[in-house]
């Protein structure tokens, strides 16, 4: 379709510069009512599907016992509160992951907390699980019109001590059970104090075992996944492999954002003014792929992988799939490249 490459080419020189004139969190928030309003116009959904969606049997994937129309998903963090799942489905995504959600609403960390690094095609965020609470998202999902696969990414409230974290994860699991297709346990965000300590072997084994016990007690257990950090060393990755195997997880998501600031071209003093937070985008491309490859070589084949981190081009997506990812997710690439990237990746998969 001639309109697709044209729109894809126009996003970066025309649309993105306008969006990038506004504070990144502010434009993110402002875009939600704009997108919602646009899709209320007659034929808007049909036009968006025609431009961006690509349906083909060669794109379908059966993973975790679920049938995905294509392997390109929207990563958690973009639509935390499930405000636009129907609209994002029209942009061609094969699945959408909401969250990270917590039992109680929380504002997250102090602003500013989201920063662009255009020279590096990256973002730094320290959002801190800002969300309106799991019950709000669950209510929205009960009333959605679309049929796309939904993942529920769950976490703990900032003020919940780690030794009580299990109750928060169980609360979110129960609240979302009827409205999501799979669950993701997030213990790898760098923006909630002490959260990454739950990635240590003993607390992680306990948390996942208890969650899996609850899951298996349900009439229809849901796929249970774990999202991991890119900053784990080989020993820690081996622990993850052992725990994922012993708790019979359905899959892993590799990776979350990184606390590393290595090999950035943005002025180091400028980066320092942005402060702490997780780095995403192109600087993460290589490391996340390395972890996917290592996990695929060491995990049982029945534990599937979702690759995320620095997918800025179709070539990046193919590299993740070649490394062993069954599915992939976009976040920063979607911001820098626009919705045309989804179709571009799916076209590249079909052309192989």
C-alpha positions in Angstrom: 0.0 0.0 0.0 1.6 3.3 -1.1 0.3 5.3 1.8 2.2 3.2 4.4 5.8 4.0 3.4 4.8 7.6 2.9 3.4 8.0 6.4 6.4 6.1 7.8 8.8 8.5 6.1 6.8 11.5 7.2 6.7 10.7 10.9 10.4 11.4 11.6 10.8 14.6 9.7 7.4 16.2 10.3 5.5 14.7 13.2 8.2 13.6 15.6 9.9 17.1 15.8 6.6 18.6 16.8 6.0 16.0 19.5 9.6 16.4 20.7 9.1 20.1 21.3 6.9 19.2 24.3 8.0 17.6 27.6 8.0 13.8 27.1 5.6 12.9 29.9 3.4 15.8 29.1 3.0 14.9 25.4 2.5 11.3 26.4 -0.4 12.3 28.6 -1.8 14.7 26.1 -1.7 12.2 23.3 -4.2 9.9 25.1 -7.3 12.0 24.8 -6.2 13.0 21.3 -5.9 9.4 20.1 -9.2 8.5 21.9 -11.0 11.5 20.2 -9.5 10.7 16.7 -10.7 7.1 16.9 -14.3 8.3 17.5 -14.4 9.8 14.1 -16.2 7.7 11.4 -14.0 5.2 9.7 -10.9 6.1 11.8 -10.4 2.6 13.1 -10.9 1.1 9.6 -8.4 3.5 8.1 -5.8 2.9 10.8 -6.1 -0.9 10.4 -5.7 -0.5 6.6 -2.6 1.6 7.0 -0.8 -0.2 9.8 -2.2 -3.6 10.4 -0.9 -6.6 8.4 -2.9 -9.8 8.7 -1.2 -12.9 7.2 -1.1 -16.6 8.2 2.7 -16.4 8.1 2.7 -13.9 11.0 0.6 -16.0 13.4 2.3 -17.5 16.4 1.0 -19.9 19.0 2.9 -19.2 22.2 1.9 -20.0 25.8 -1.1 -21.8 24.3 -2.3 -18.5 23.0 -2.7 -17.6 19.3 -1.1 -14.3 18.4 -2.1 -12.7 15.1 1.5 -11.4 14.8 4.6 -11.4 17.0 4.9 -7.6 17.6 3.5 -6.4 20.9 3.3 -3.1 22.8 5.5 -3.3 25.9 4.3 -2.6 29.4 4.6 1.1 30.5 3.1 2.6 27.5 -0.6 2.1 28.4 -0.3 1.4 32.1 -3.9 1.9 32.9 -5.4 0.2 29.9 -6.8 3.4 28.6 -6.2 2.8 24.8 -6.0 -1.0 24.3 -8.7 -0.9 21.6 -6.9 2.0 19.8 -3.5 0.4 19.9 -4.9 -2.8 18.5 -5.8 -0.7 15.4 -2.1 0.3 15.0 -1.4 -3.3 14.2 0.0 -4.7 17.4 -0.4 -8.5 17.9 -0.8 -8.1 21.7 -0.7 -5.4 24.3 0.8 -5.5 27.8 -0.7 -3.1 30.3 0.8 -2.0 33.6 2.9 -2.1 35.7 -0.1 -2.1 38.0 -0.2 -2.0 41.8 -3.0 -2.8 44.2 -3.4 0.8 45.3 -3.2 3.9 43.1 0.1 5.8 43.4 1.5 8.9 41.8 5.0 7.6 41.2 8.2 9.5 41.6 8.6 13.3 41.5 8.6 15.1 38.2 10.5 15.5 35.9 11.0 11.8 35.5 11.1 11.1 31.8 13.9 12.3 29.5 14.8 12.0 25.9 18.3 11.3 24.5 17.8 11.9 20.8 21.5 11.5 19.9 21.3 8.0 21.4 17.7 7.2 20.4 17.0 6.5 24.0 14.9 7.4 27.0 15.6 7.6 30.7 12.6 7.2 33.0 12.1 6.9 36.7 8.3 6.9 36.7 8.0 4.6 39.7 5.0 2.5 38.9 2.6 5.5 38.6 -0.8 4.1 37.9 -4.5 4.5 39.0 -4.6 1.1 40.7 -5.3 -2.4 39.4 -9.1 -2.2 39.9 -9.4 0.8 37.5 -7.6 -1.1 34.8 -9.6 -4.3 35.4 -12.8 -2.3 35.0 -11.7 -0.8 31.7 -10.7 -4.2 30.3 -14.1 -5.6 31.2 -15.7 -3.0 28.9 -13.2 -3.1 26.0 -14.5 -3.7 22.5 -11.4 -5.3 20.9 -10.2 -8.9 21.0 -6.4 -8.5 21.0 -4.4 -10.5 23.5 -3.7 -8.6 26.7 -0.9 -9.2 29.2 -1.1 -7.9 32.8 2.2 -6.6 34.2 2.0 -6.6 38.0 4.1 -5.1 40.8 4.0 -3.9 44.3 3.2 -0.5 45.8 6.2 1.6 46.8 5.3 1.5 50.5 4.9 -2.2 50.7 8.0 -3.8 52.3 9.6 -6.6 50.3 8.8 -9.2 52.9 5.1 -8.4 52.2 5.4 -8.0 48.5 3.7 -11.3 47.8 0.3 -10.0 49.0 0.5 -7.2 46.4 1.3 -9.5 43.6 -1.5 -11.9 44.6 -4.0 -9.0 44.9 -3.2 -7.8 41.3 -3.3 -11.4 40.0 -6.8 -11.9 41.4 -8.1 -8.5 40.2 -6.9 -9.1 36.6 -7.5 -12.9 36.3 -10.8 -12.6 34.4 -9.6 -9.8 32.0 -6.1 -10.6 30.9 -4.6 -13.5 28.9 -1.2 -13.8 30.6 0.6 -12.3 33.6 4.0 -10.8 33.9 5.7 -10.5 37.3 7.8 -7.3 37.4 10.6 -7.3 39.9 13.1 -5.7 37.6 12.2 -2.0 37.4 15.0 0.2 38.8 12.6 2.9 39.8 10.9 1.4 42.9 13.2 1.4 45.9 14.6 -2.1 46.7 12.4 -3.8 44.1 15.3 -5.4 42.3 16.2 -7.2 45.5 13.3 -9.5 44.8 15.3 -10.8 41.8 17.7 -12.4 44.3 17.4 -16.2 44.3 15.7 -16.9 47.6 13.0 -14.2 47.5 12.3 -14.7 43.8 11.9 -18.5 44.3 9.4 -17.8 47.1 7.5 -15.2 45.2 7.1 -17.1 42.0 6.3 -20.4 43.8 3.5 -18.8 45.7 2.1 -17.1 42.7 2.3 -20.3 40.6 0.5 -22.2 43.4 -2.3 -19.7 43.3 -2.3 -19.8 39.5 -2.5 -23.6 39.3 -5.3 -23.6 41.8 -7.5 -21.7 39.4 -9.9 -23.5 37.1 -7.9 -22.2 34.1 -4.3 -21.3 35.0 -2.9 -18.3 33.0 0.5 -18.2 31.4 2.9 -16.7 34.1 6.0 -14.9 33.0 8.9 -13.0 34.7 10.4 -9.8 33.4 14.1 -9.5 34.1 16.7 -6.7 34.1 19.5 -6.4 31.6 22.0 -5.8 34.4 22.2 -9.3 35.7 25.5 -11.2 35.5 25.9 -14.8 34.3 25.5 -16.2 37.8 22.3 -14.3 38.3 21.0 -15.4 34.9 21.7 -19.0 35.8 19.7 -18.5 39.0 16.8 -17.2 36.8 17.0 -20.2 34.6 16.9 -22.5 37.6 14.0 -20.7 39.2 12.0 -20.4 35.9 12.4 -24.1 35.4 11.5 -25.2 38.9 8.5 -22.9 39.2 7.3 -24.0 35.7 7.0 -20.5 34.3 5.6 -20.1 30.9 8.2 -17.6 29.8 10.6 -14.8 30.5 10.6 -11.2 29.1 14.1 -9.9 28.4 14.7 -7.2 29.2 13.6 -4.3 31.3 15.5 -0.9 31.3 19.1 -0.6 32.4 20.8 1.5 35.0 24.0 1.5 32.9 25.1 4.7 31.2 27.9 3.2 29.2 28.7 4.1 25.5 26.3 7.0 25.3 27.1 9.8 22.9 24.9 12.4 24.7 27.1 14.7 26.8 27.8 13.0 30.1 27.2 16.2 32.1 23.8 16.5 30.5 23.0 12.8 31.2 24.0 13.4 34.9 21.5 16.2 35.2 18.7 13.7 34.3 19.6 11.7 37.4 18.7 8.1 38.2 16.3 6.0 36.1 16.1 3.2 33.6 17.6 3.7 30.2 15.8 2.2 27.2 16.1 2.4 23.4 19.0 1.9 21.1 21.7 1.8 23.9 20.0 -1.4 25.1 19.8 -3.2 21.8 22.9 -5.3 22.1 22.7 -6.3 25.7 19.0 -7.4 25.6 19.8 -9.5 22.5 22.8 -11.1 24.3 20.6 -12.0 27.2 17.9 -13.5 25.0 20.5 -15.6 23.2 21.9 -16.8 26.5 18.6 -17.7 28.0 17.5 -19.6 24.9 20.6 -21.7 25.0 20.1 -22.6 28.7 16.3 -22.8 29.2 14.0 -25.7 28.4 12.3 -25.1 25.1 8.9 -25.0 26.7 9.8 -21.8 28.5 9.3 -19.2 25.8 10.9 -15.8 25.4 9.6 -12.3 24.7 12.3 -10.0 23.5 12.2 -6.3 24.3 14.9 -3.6 24.5 16.2 -1.4 21.7 14.1 -2.5 18.8 14.4 0.6 16.7 14.3 -1.1 13.2 12.9 -4.1 11.5 16.5 -5.5 11.5 16.6 -5.2 15.3 13.4 -7.1 15.5 14.7 -9.9 13.3 17.9 -10.1 15.3 15.8 -10.6 18.5 13.8 -13.4 16.8 17.0 -15.0 15.5 18.5 -14.9 19.0 15.6 -17.0 20.3 12.7 -14.7 21.0 9.3 -16.1 20.2 7.6 -12.7 20.4 8.9 -9.1 20.6 7.7 -5.9 22.1 8.2 -2.2 21.3 8.3 0.8 23.5 11.0 3.4 22.8 11.2 2.4 19.1 7.5 3.1 18.8 8.1 6.7 20.1 11.1 7.3 17.8 9.9 5.6 14.7 6.1 5.9 14.9 3.3 3.3 14.3 4.6 2.5 10.9 7.4 0.4 12.6 4.9 -2.3 13.5 3.9 -2.9 9.9 7.5 -2.6 8.8 8.6 -5.3 11.1 5.8 -7.6 10.1 6.6 -7.1 6.4 10.2 -7.9 7.1 9.2 -11.2 8.8 7.1 -12.2 5.8 9.8 -11.3 3.4 12.3 -13.7 4.9 
